């Protein structure tokens, strides 16, 4: 017991002498900056990879939470095409793709997921390439065989998104103040919005017509601008014109023939119940009146209208007063005398007629 206590005292003295000679503790002599760099090297790597445009990713629902995920085989090809990203890992840049992903999984920067629907749906040949619903996979290890990996950290928002979020209140206030805009500004906004809306409706109509014609006549599904209505899509994917290869089964001939008859009947029905020229003119006039009421409204016109109505009321009151005054002015004493003289003449005439009747 005494020997063990003596050895402990010697170890304490030696460590204290080393620390006193250098003024620092050799065990904890690591600057916080180096510790942060060593700790966040995989975090920096994950953020850089996530923001890279060449890594194909999608959005899905993972346990009632929207997450961004990618496929394991896409990550392998991505790092093969961009080996310079491994330099961010510094001393760990020699690691293989599998080891890098396993480290990211251990640091909770990634989570391996699996598709919820594991059976092929009726009418399809294989499972969806990018499932919309995911669940956590029990074995959290890298695999490039139908494996999905979702990012678990919140991505930093770029500056333009922050400025855009701050501009929404200003835009809302500008929309509320539309009635007080100058007339030319109202016309510009109205025609711009109407033009954009007309462009969108025409594009959707053309997409539907092309899809219906190709589906009925050729038995193929062709959607031009296939991602134009996608909820989550990049700008490049949003305006992609030509669709990918159709992976679904070819529609049956009976279904195509049935929908062809339905389309013809719908066209004939719409043509039969279409409004005539007089009804179209009435509708156009009503719409034009509504638009004119919105565009021509002006606070100054409203105030002038109020003043005109008040002035007309005042003028009407003055006219009534003048009429009453003129009638009172006409009733002079001479008028009363003339009226009494007329009454006397009338009474004298009546008495003479009565005397003649007695005779």
TORKOL-4160 file (C-alpha; in steps of 0.2 Angstrom, whole numbers, padded with zeros to 4 digits, m for minus):
359
<pt num="1" X="0000" Y="0000" Z="0000"/>
<pt num="2" X="0014" Y="0012" Z="0004"/>
<pt num="3" X="0023" Y="0008" Z="m0012"/>
<pt num="4" X="0007" Y="0012" Z="m0022"/>
<pt num="5" X="0005" Y="0028" Z="m0013"/>
<pt num="6" X="0023" Y="0033" Z="m0016"/>
<pt num="7" X="0021" Y="0029" Z="m0035"/>
<pt num="8" X="0006" Y="0040" Z="m0036"/>
<pt num="9" X="0014" Y="0055" Z="m0028"/>
<pt num="10" X="0029" Y="0053" Z="m0039"/>
<pt num="11" X="0018" Y="0053" Z="m0055"/>
<pt num="12" X="0009" Y="0069" Z="m0048"/>
<pt num="13" X="0025" Y="0078" Z="m0045"/>
<pt num="14" X="0032" Y="0073" Z="m0062"/>
<pt num="15" X="0017" Y="0080" Z="m0071"/>
<pt num="16" X="0017" Y="0095" Z="m0061"/>
<pt num="17" X="0035" Y="0099" Z="m0065"/>
<pt num="18" X="0032" Y="0096" Z="m0083"/>
<pt num="19" X="0017" Y="0108" Z="m0083"/>
<pt num="20" X="0027" Y="0121" Z="m0072"/>
<pt num="21" X="0042" Y="0121" Z="m0084"/>
<pt num="22" X="0032" Y="0124" Z="m0099"/>
<pt num="23" X="0018" Y="0134" Z="m0091"/>
<pt num="24" X="0005" Y="0123" Z="m0100"/>
<pt num="25" X="m0003" Y="0106" Z="m0098"/>
<pt num="26" X="0003" Y="0095" Z="m0112"/>
<pt num="27" X="m0013" Y="0084" Z="m0112"/>
<pt num="28" X="m0025" Y="0099" Z="m0114"/>
<pt num="29" X="m0013" Y="0110" Z="m0124"/>
<pt num="30" X="m0024" Y="0110" Z="m0140"/>
<pt num="31" X="m0031" Y="0127" Z="m0146"/>
<pt num="32" X="m0050" Y="0128" Z="m0147"/>
<pt num="33" X="m0048" Y="0133" Z="m0165"/>
<pt num="34" X="m0039" Y="0117" Z="m0169"/>
<pt num="35" X="m0052" Y="0107" Z="m0160"/>
<pt num="36" X="m0066" Y="0115" Z="m0169"/>
<pt num="37" X="m0058" Y="0112" Z="m0186"/>
<pt num="38" X="m0054" Y="0094" Z="m0181"/>
<pt num="39" X="m0072" Y="0092" Z="m0175"/>
<pt num="40" X="m0081" Y="0101" Z="m0190"/>
<pt num="41" X="m0071" Y="0094" Z="m0204"/>
<pt num="42" X="m0085" Y="0081" Z="m0209"/>
<pt num="43" X="m0098" Y="0094" Z="m0205"/>
<pt num="44" X="m0090" Y="0106" Z="m0218"/>
<pt num="45" X="m0088" Y="0091" Z="m0230"/>
<pt num="46" X="m0107" Y="0087" Z="m0228"/>
<pt num="47" X="m0112" Y="0105" Z="m0231"/>
<pt num="48" X="m0101" Y="0106" Z="m0246"/>
<pt num="49" X="m0108" Y="0090" Z="m0254"/>
<pt num="50" X="m0126" Y="0095" Z="m0250"/>
<pt num="51" X="m0124" Y="0112" Z="m0259"/>
<pt num="52" X="m0116" Y="0104" Z="m0274"/>
<pt num="53" X="m0127" Y="0104" Z="m0290"/>
<pt num="54" X="m0120" Y="0088" Z="m0297"/>
<pt num="55" X="m0127" Y="0077" Z="m0283"/>
<pt num="56" X="m0144" Y="0071" Z="m0288"/>
<pt num="57" X="m0156" Y="0072" Z="m0273"/>
<pt num="58" X="m0175" Y="0073" Z="m0270"/>
<pt num="59" X="m0187" Y="0077" Z="m0256"/>
<pt num="60" X="m0198" Y="0065" Z="m0247"/>
<pt num="61" X="m0208" Y="0062" Z="m0231"/>
<pt num="62" X="m0198" Y="0053" Z="m0217"/>
<pt num="63" X="m0209" Y="0050" Z="m0202"/>
<pt num="64" X="m0220" Y="0066" Z="m0205"/>
<pt num="65" X="m0204" Y="0076" Z="m0209"/>
<pt num="66" X="m0199" Y="0082" Z="m0226"/>
<pt num="67" X="m0180" Y="0078" Z="m0229"/>
<pt num="68" X="m0168" Y="0079" Z="m0243"/>
<pt num="69" X="m0161" Y="0062" Z="m0248"/>
<pt num="70" X="m0150" Y="0054" Z="m0261"/>
<pt num="71" X="m0146" Y="0037" Z="m0267"/>
<pt num="72" X="m0130" Y="0027" Z="m0262"/>
<pt num="73" X="m0125" Y="0023" Z="m0280"/>
<pt num="74" X="m0126" Y="0042" Z="m0285"/>
<pt num="75" X="m0115" Y="0047" Z="m0270"/>
<pt num="76" X="m0102" Y="0034" Z="m0276"/>
<pt num="77" X="m0102" Y="0041" Z="m0294"/>
<pt num="78" X="m0102" Y="0059" Z="m0287"/>
<pt num="79" X="m0086" Y="0057" Z="m0277"/>
<pt num="80" X="m0078" Y="0048" Z="m0291"/>
<pt num="81" X="m0081" Y="0063" Z="m0303"/>
<pt num="82" X="m0076" Y="0076" Z="m0289"/>
<pt num="83" X="m0062" Y="0069" Z="m0279"/>
<pt num="84" X="m0056" Y="0086" Z="m0275"/>
<pt num="85" X="m0070" Y="0087" Z="m0262"/>
<pt num="86" X="m0060" Y="0074" Z="m0251"/>
<pt num="87" X="m0047" Y="0088" Z="m0248"/>
<pt num="88" X="m0059" Y="0096" Z="m0235"/>
<pt num="89" X="m0057" Y="0080" Z="m0224"/>
<pt num="90" X="m0038" Y="0084" Z="m0223"/>
<pt num="91" X="m0030" Y="0069" Z="m0214"/>
<pt num="92" X="m0045" Y="0058" Z="m0218"/>
<pt num="93" X="m0045" Y="0062" Z="m0236"/>
<pt num="94" X="m0038" Y="0045" Z="m0240"/>
<pt num="95" X="m0054" Y="0036" Z="m0234"/>
<pt num="96" X="m0065" Y="0027" Z="m0246"/>
<pt num="97" X="m0083" Y="0032" Z="m0250"/>
<pt num="98" X="m0090" Y="0018" Z="m0239"/>
<pt num="99" X="m0079" Y="0024" Z="m0224"/>
<pt num="100" X="m0084" Y="0042" Z="m0227"/>
<pt num="101" X="m0102" Y="0038" Z="m0227"/>
<pt num="102" X="m0101" Y="0028" Z="m0211"/>
<pt num="103" X="m0092" Y="0042" Z="m0202"/>
<pt num="104" X="m0106" Y="0054" Z="m0207"/>
<pt num="105" X="m0119" Y="0041" Z="m0201"/>
<pt num="106" X="m0110" Y="0039" Z="m0184"/>
<pt num="107" X="m0109" Y="0058" Z="m0183"/>
<pt num="108" X="m0128" Y="0059" Z="m0186"/>
<pt num="109" X="m0126" Y="0070" Z="m0202"/>
<pt num="110" X="m0134" Y="0056" Z="m0212"/>
<pt num="111" X="m0147" Y="0043" Z="m0209"/>
<pt num="112" X="m0150" Y="0028" Z="m0220"/>
<pt num="113" X="m0168" Y="0026" Z="m0225"/>
<pt num="114" X="m0178" Y="0013" Z="m0235"/>
<pt num="115" X="m0194" Y="0014" Z="m0245"/>
<pt num="116" X="m0210" Y="0012" Z="m0237"/>
<pt num="117" X="m0219" Y="0003" Z="m0252"/>
<pt num="118" X="m0208" Y="m0012" Z="m0256"/>
<pt num="119" X="m0220" Y="m0020" Z="m0268"/>
<pt num="120" X="m0223" Y="m0015" Z="m0286"/>
<pt num="121" X="m0239" Y="m0006" Z="m0289"/>
<pt num="122" X="m0252" Y="m0013" Z="m0301"/>
<pt num="123" X="m0248" Y="m0006" Z="m0319"/>
<pt num="124" X="m0230" Y="m0003" Z="m0316"/>
<pt num="125" X="m0215" Y="m0014" Z="m0320"/>
<pt num="126" X="m0203" Y="m0009" Z="m0306"/>
<pt num="127" X="m0202" Y="0001" Z="m0290"/>
<pt num="128" X="m0201" Y="0020" Z="m0290"/>
<pt num="129" X="m0184" Y="0026" Z="m0293"/>
<pt num="130" X="m0187" Y="0041" Z="m0280"/>
<pt num="131" X="m0200" Y="0036" Z="m0267"/>
<pt num="132" X="m0210" Y="0049" Z="m0259"/>
<pt num="133" X="m0211" Y="0041" Z="m0242"/>
<pt num="134" X="m0197" Y="0034" Z="m0233"/>
<pt num="135" X="m0193" Y="0025" Z="m0216"/>
<pt num="136" X="m0177" Y="0023" Z="m0206"/>
<pt num="137" X="m0167" Y="0008" Z="m0210"/>
<pt num="138" X="m0162" Y="m0003" Z="m0195"/>
<pt num="139" X="m0144" Y="m0006" Z="m0201"/>
<pt num="140" X="m0136" Y="0011" Z="m0202"/>
<pt num="141" X="m0121" Y="0006" Z="m0214"/>
<pt num="142" X="m0117" Y="0012" Z="m0231"/>
<pt num="143" X="m0123" Y="0002" Z="m0246"/>
<pt num="144" X="m0125" Y="0006" Z="m0264"/>
<pt num="145" X="m0139" Y="m0007" Z="m0268"/>
<pt num="146" X="m0155" Y="0002" Z="m0267"/>
<pt num="147" X="m0150" Y="0012" Z="m0252"/>
<pt num="148" X="m0156" Y="0030" Z="m0248"/>
<pt num="149" X="m0148" Y="0042" Z="m0236"/>
<pt num="150" X="m0156" Y="0058" Z="m0229"/>
<pt num="151" X="m0147" Y="0073" Z="m0223"/>
<pt num="152" X="m0151" Y="0076" Z="m0204"/>
<pt num="153" X="m0144" Y="0094" Z="m0202"/>
<pt num="154" X="m0153" Y="0110" Z="m0207"/>
<pt num="155" X="m0145" Y="0118" Z="m0222"/>
<pt num="156" X="m0139" Y="0136" Z="m0221"/>
<pt num="157" X="m0150" Y="0148" Z="m0230"/>
<pt num="158" X="m0142" Y="0158" Z="m0244"/>
<pt num="159" X="m0143" Y="0177" Z="m0243"/>
<pt num="160" X="m0155" Y="0179" Z="m0257"/>
<pt num="161" X="m0168" Y="0168" Z="m0248"/>
<pt num="162" X="m0166" Y="0179" Z="m0233"/>
<pt num="163" X="m0169" Y="0194" Z="m0243"/>
<pt num="164" X="m0184" Y="0186" Z="m0252"/>
<pt num="165" X="m0192" Y="0181" Z="m0235"/>
<pt num="166" X="m0190" Y="0199" Z="m0229"/>
<pt num="167" X="m0198" Y="0206" Z="m0245"/>
<pt num="168" X="m0214" Y="0197" Z="m0243"/>
<pt num="169" X="m0222" Y="0209" Z="m0231"/>
<pt num="170" X="m0217" Y="0223" Z="m0243"/>
<pt num="171" X="m0225" Y="0214" Z="m0257"/>
<pt num="172" X="m0241" Y="0211" Z="m0247"/>
<pt num="173" X="m0242" Y="0229" Z="m0243"/>
<pt num="174" X="m0240" Y="0234" Z="m0261"/>
<pt num="175" X="m0254" Y="0223" Z="m0266"/>
<pt num="176" X="m0266" Y="0230" Z="m0253"/>
<pt num="177" X="m0262" Y="0248" Z="m0260"/>
<pt num="178" X="m0266" Y="0243" Z="m0278"/>
<pt num="179" X="m0282" Y="0254" Z="m0278"/>
<pt num="180" X="m0272" Y="0270" Z="m0275"/>
<pt num="181" X="m0259" Y="0267" Z="m0289"/>
<pt num="182" X="m0258" Y="0278" Z="m0304"/>
<pt num="183" X="m0269" Y="0273" Z="m0319"/>
<pt num="184" X="m0254" Y="0268" Z="m0330"/>
<pt num="185" X="m0246" Y="0257" Z="m0316"/>
<pt num="186" X="m0263" Y="0248" Z="m0314"/>
<pt num="187" X="m0264" Y="0245" Z="m0333"/>
<pt num="188" X="m0246" Y="0238" Z="m0332"/>
<pt num="189" X="m0249" Y="0227" Z="m0317"/>
<pt num="190" X="m0266" Y="0221" Z="m0324"/>
<pt num="191" X="m0259" Y="0216" Z="m0342"/>
<pt num="192" X="m0243" Y="0208" Z="m0334"/>
<pt num="193" X="m0253" Y="0197" Z="m0323"/>
<pt num="194" X="m0266" Y="0193" Z="m0336"/>
<pt num="195" X="m0252" Y="0188" Z="m0348"/>
<pt num="196" X="m0243" Y="0177" Z="m0336"/>
<pt num="197" X="m0259" Y="0168" Z="m0331"/>
<pt num="198" X="m0264" Y="0166" Z="m0350"/>
<pt num="199" X="m0247" Y="0159" Z="m0353"/>
<pt num="200" X="m0248" Y="0146" Z="m0339"/>
<pt num="201" X="m0266" Y="0141" Z="m0344"/>
<pt num="202" X="m0260" Y="0139" Z="m0363"/>
<pt num="203" X="m0245" Y="0129" Z="m0357"/>
<pt num="204" X="m0256" Y="0117" Z="m0347"/>
<pt num="205" X="m0268" Y="0115" Z="m0361"/>
<pt num="206" X="m0255" Y="0111" Z="m0374"/>
<pt num="207" X="m0247" Y="0099" Z="m0362"/>
<pt num="208" X="m0264" Y="0090" Z="m0359"/>
<pt num="209" X="m0268" Y="0090" Z="m0378"/>
<pt num="210" X="m0251" Y="0083" Z="m0382"/>
<pt num="211" X="m0252" Y="0070" Z="m0369"/>
<pt num="212" X="m0270" Y="0065" Z="m0374"/>
<pt num="213" X="m0266" Y="0064" Z="m0392"/>
<pt num="214" X="m0250" Y="0054" Z="m0390"/>
<pt num="215" X="m0259" Y="0042" Z="m0377"/>
<pt num="216" X="m0274" Y="0039" Z="m0388"/>
<pt num="217" X="m0265" Y="0038" Z="m0405"/>
<pt num="218" X="m0248" Y="0031" Z="m0401"/>
<pt num="219" X="m0251" Y="0023" Z="m0384"/>
<pt num="220" X="m0236" Y="0033" Z="m0376"/>
<pt num="221" X="m0236" Y="0045" Z="m0361"/>
<pt num="222" X="m0228" Y="0061" Z="m0367"/>
<pt num="223" X="m0228" Y="0076" Z="m0355"/>
<pt num="224" X="m0219" Y="0091" Z="m0361"/>
<pt num="225" X="m0211" Y="0101" Z="m0347"/>
<pt num="226" X="m0214" Y="0086" Z="m0335"/>
<pt num="227" X="m0208" Y="0095" Z="m0319"/>
<pt num="228" X="m0218" Y="0111" Z="m0322"/>
<pt num="229" X="m0230" Y="0107" Z="m0308"/>
<pt num="230" X="m0217" Y="0099" Z="m0296"/>
<pt num="231" X="m0217" Y="0105" Z="m0278"/>
<pt num="232" X="m0199" Y="0102" Z="m0276"/>
<pt num="233" X="m0188" Y="0105" Z="m0291"/>
<pt num="234" X="m0172" Y="0115" Z="m0296"/>
<pt num="235" X="m0173" Y="0128" Z="m0309"/>
<pt num="236" X="m0165" Y="0118" Z="m0322"/>
<pt num="237" X="m0177" Y="0103" Z="m0319"/>
<pt num="238" X="m0192" Y="0114" Z="m0319"/>
<pt num="239" X="m0189" Y="0120" Z="m0337"/>
<pt num="240" X="m0184" Y="0104" Z="m0344"/>
<pt num="241" X="m0193" Y="0102" Z="m0360"/>
<pt num="242" X="m0192" Y="0083" Z="m0365"/>
<pt num="243" X="m0198" Y="0070" Z="m0353"/>
<pt num="244" X="m0188" Y="0054" Z="m0348"/>
<pt num="245" X="m0191" Y="0037" Z="m0355"/>
<pt num="246" X="m0209" Y="0030" Z="m0351"/>
<pt num="247" X="m0206" Y="0016" Z="m0338"/>
<pt num="248" X="m0224" Y="0011" Z="m0336"/>
<pt num="249" X="m0234" Y="m0002" Z="m0346"/>
<pt num="250" X="m0242" Y="0002" Z="m0363"/>
<pt num="251" X="m0260" Y="0006" Z="m0361"/>
<pt num="252" X="m0273" Y="m0006" Z="m0368"/>
<pt num="253" X="m0281" Y="m0003" Z="m0385"/>
<pt num="254" X="m0299" Y="m0004" Z="m0377"/>
<pt num="255" X="m0295" Y="0009" Z="m0364"/>
<pt num="256" X="m0288" Y="0021" Z="m0378"/>
<pt num="257" X="m0303" Y="0018" Z="m0389"/>
<pt num="258" X="m0315" Y="0022" Z="m0374"/>
<pt num="259" X="m0306" Y="0038" Z="m0369"/>
<pt num="260" X="m0306" Y="0043" Z="m0388"/>
<pt num="261" X="m0325" Y="0042" Z="m0388"/>
<pt num="262" X="m0326" Y="0051" Z="m0372"/>
<pt num="263" X="m0315" Y="0065" Z="m0379"/>
<pt num="264" X="m0326" Y="0067" Z="m0394"/>
<pt num="265" X="m0342" Y="0067" Z="m0385"/>
<pt num="266" X="m0335" Y="0081" Z="m0373"/>
<pt num="267" X="m0330" Y="0091" Z="m0388"/>
<pt num="268" X="m0347" Y="0090" Z="m0396"/>
<pt num="269" X="m0356" Y="0094" Z="m0379"/>
<pt num="270" X="m0345" Y="0109" Z="m0377"/>
<pt num="271" X="m0348" Y="0115" Z="m0394"/>
<pt num="272" X="m0367" Y="0113" Z="m0393"/>
<pt num="273" X="m0368" Y="0123" Z="m0377"/>
<pt num="274" X="m0356" Y="0136" Z="m0381"/>
<pt num="275" X="m0363" Y="0154" Z="m0379"/>
<pt num="276" X="m0368" Y="0163" Z="m0395"/>
<pt num="277" X="m0361" Y="0180" Z="m0400"/>
<pt num="278" X="m0374" Y="0190" Z="m0391"/>
<pt num="279" X="m0370" Y="0181" Z="m0374"/>
<pt num="280" X="m0352" Y="0183" Z="m0377"/>
<pt num="281" X="m0354" Y="0201" Z="m0380"/>
<pt num="282" X="m0364" Y="0203" Z="m0364"/>
<pt num="283" X="m0351" Y="0193" Z="m0354"/>
<pt num="284" X="m0337" Y="0204" Z="m0361"/>
<pt num="285" X="m0346" Y="0220" Z="m0357"/>
<pt num="286" X="m0348" Y="0214" Z="m0339"/>
<pt num="287" X="m0330" Y="0209" Z="m0337"/>
<pt num="288" X="m0325" Y="0226" Z="m0345"/>
<pt num="289" X="m0336" Y="0236" Z="m0333"/>
<pt num="290" X="m0328" Y="0227" Z="m0318"/>
<pt num="291" X="m0311" Y="0230" Z="m0324"/>
<pt num="292" X="m0315" Y="0248" Z="m0327"/>
<pt num="293" X="m0322" Y="0250" Z="m0310"/>
<pt num="294" X="m0306" Y="0244" Z="m0302"/>
<pt num="295" X="m0294" Y="0253" Z="m0313"/>
<pt num="296" X="m0303" Y="0270" Z="m0314"/>
<pt num="297" X="m0306" Y="0271" Z="m0295"/>
<pt num="298" X="m0297" Y="0286" Z="m0288"/>
<pt num="299" X="m0298" Y="0294" Z="m0271"/>
<pt num="300" X="m0299" Y="0311" Z="m0279"/>
<pt num="301" X="m0313" Y="0306" Z="m0290"/>
<pt num="302" X="m0322" Y="0298" Z="m0275"/>
<pt num="303" X="m0320" Y="0315" Z="m0265"/>
<pt num="304" X="m0325" Y="0325" Z="m0280"/>
<pt num="305" X="m0341" Y="0314" Z="m0282"/>
<pt num="306" X="m0345" Y="0317" Z="m0263"/>
<pt num="307" X="m0343" Y="0335" Z="m0266"/>
<pt num="308" X="m0354" Y="0335" Z="m0281"/>
<pt num="309" X="m0367" Y="0325" Z="m0272"/>
<pt num="310" X="m0367" Y="0338" Z="m0257"/>
<pt num="311" X="m0367" Y="0352" Z="m0270"/>
<pt num="312" X="m0382" Y="0345" Z="m0278"/>
<pt num="313" X="m0391" Y="0343" Z="m0262"/>
<pt num="314" X="m0387" Y="0361" Z="m0257"/>
<pt num="315" X="m0393" Y="0367" Z="m0274"/>
<pt num="316" X="m0410" Y="0357" Z="m0272"/>
<pt num="317" X="m0413" Y="0365" Z="m0255"/>
<pt num="318" X="m0410" Y="0382" Z="m0262"/>
<pt num="319" X="m0422" Y="0379" Z="m0276"/>
<pt num="320" X="m0435" Y="0374" Z="m0265"/>
<pt num="321" X="m0433" Y="0389" Z="m0254"/>
<pt num="322" X="m0433" Y="0401" Z="m0269"/>
<pt num="323" X="m0450" Y="0393" Z="m0275"/>
<pt num="324" X="m0458" Y="0395" Z="m0258"/>
<pt num="325" X="m0452" Y="0413" Z="m0257"/>
<pt num="326" X="m0458" Y="0418" Z="m0274"/>
<pt num="327" X="m0475" Y="0411" Z="m0270"/>
<pt num="328" X="m0476" Y="0420" Z="m0253"/>
<pt num="329" X="m0471" Y="0436" Z="m0262"/>
<pt num="330" X="m0485" Y="0435" Z="m0275"/>
<pt num="331" X="m0498" Y="0435" Z="m0261"/>
<pt num="332" X="m0499" Y="0454" Z="m0259"/>
<pt num="333" X="m0514" Y="0465" Z="m0251"/>
<pt num="334" X="m0519" Y="0469" Z="m0269"/>
<pt num="335" X="m0521" Y="0451" Z="m0273"/>
<pt num="336" X="m0532" Y="0449" Z="m0257"/>
<pt num="337" X="m0543" Y="0464" Z="m0263"/>
<pt num="338" X="m0545" Y="0457" Z="m0280"/>
<pt num="339" X="m0550" Y="0440" Z="m0273"/>
<pt num="340" X="m0563" Y="0448" Z="m0262"/>
<pt num="341" X="m0570" Y="0458" Z="m0277"/>
<pt num="342" X="m0571" Y="0443" Z="m0287"/>
<pt num="343" X="m0581" Y="0434" Z="m0273"/>
<pt num="344" X="m0593" Y="0449" Z="m0272"/>
<pt num="345" X="m0596" Y="0449" Z="m0291"/>
<pt num="346" X="m0599" Y="0430" Z="m0289"/>
<pt num="347" X="m0612" Y="0432" Z="m0275"/>
<pt num="348" X="m0621" Y="0446" Z="m0284"/>
<pt num="349" X="m0623" Y="0436" Z="m0300"/>
<pt num="350" X="m0630" Y="0421" Z="m0290"/>
<pt num="351" X="m0643" Y="0433" Z="m0282"/>
<pt num="352" X="m0649" Y="0440" Z="m0299"/>
<pt num="353" X="m0651" Y="0422" Z="m0306"/>
<pt num="354" X="m0661" Y="0417" Z="m0291"/>
<pt num="355" X="m0673" Y="0432" Z="m0293"/>
<pt num="356" X="m0675" Y="0428" Z="m0312"/>
<pt num="357" X="m0680" Y="0411" Z="m0307"/>
<pt num="358" X="m0694" Y="0417" Z="m0295"/>
<pt num="359" X="m0701" Y="0428" Z="m0308"/>
